[in-house]
Amino acid sequence: MPNQFPLTAKSKLGYQPEQVDAFIEMARQQYEHPEGHMLTADRIRETEFDMVKGGYEVDKVDAALDRIEDALADHELARKREQRGNFAIEDQLERVTELVRGRLDRPKGKRFSRSKWPSRGYSRKQVDKLCNLILEHLVNNEQLLMAEVRRTVFTAQRGGYAENQVDAFIDRVIQILHIERNS
């Protein structure tokens, strides 16, 4: 299965092809045999690949991973609904939304812990801007696209928000959007 995705120029960085190919094959097996539980939508979001010159184009691989994540999330929600009923999905949505709202209800600039010196964290201003979009979605039902949340890139700053907390928060927002899409 070589070159499933376009390659970058030999002097530009892209994802390491062998790692991507192996992961895509594992995802394909999971999709064909969902009872195997090799991968979950959460694991797709956590996946990282090494960067190499002449590797696969990042945006093409990321788009494919998004589609795989969506398909797995749909299967997981359908399985949960089938096994435990709609109440389980509604309960999950309520619990995850409550966690997200807990962060959103904090004052701007204080929604997450700050990174410790000398480390850098995500720009507080940029993260707070995304938080405002998420809050508008949850409170006023404003449209919020999954791609908008997934592809937001924050610049690094000293004293910025702790990346691990922001990343976990974004994962929860993605969970909410998946559930809403499947309701």
Buried (B, 14 or more C-beta within 10 A) or exposed (E): EEEBBEBBEEEBBBBBBEBBBEBBEBBEEBBEEBEEEEBBBBBBBEBEBEEBEBBBBBEBBBBBBBEBBBBBBBBBBEEBBEEEEEEBBEEBBEEBBEBBBEBBEEEEEEBBEBBEEEEBBBBBBBBBEBBEBBBBBBEEEEEBEBEBBBEBEBEEBEEBBBBEBBEEBBBBBBBBBBBBEBE
